């Protein structure tokens, strides 16, 4: 039973990450480790609102960890083996 739950969890994470905008955001975070919403939006030439939405969705599913820095929301990657696997998978194609 445990393997099916793990596979189910991974499928959910991959569905969440599978959006083009989210993949781009993840690659930025992989390069910087900890970054705030406005900085990501600027790097990707995206609106802050859309960037923030994508980040919140990824944080809700556990792909990212949200941290408040004063008035700014910043995001970082969780410490999990899946994160390294995801980086190897997506960022070599960016």
Buried (B, 14 or more C-beta within 10 A) or exposed (E): EEEEEEEEEEEEBEEBBEBEEBBBBBBBBBEBEEBBBBBBBEBBEBEEEEBBBBBBBBBEEBBBBBEEEEEEBBBBBEEEEBBEEBBEEBBEEE
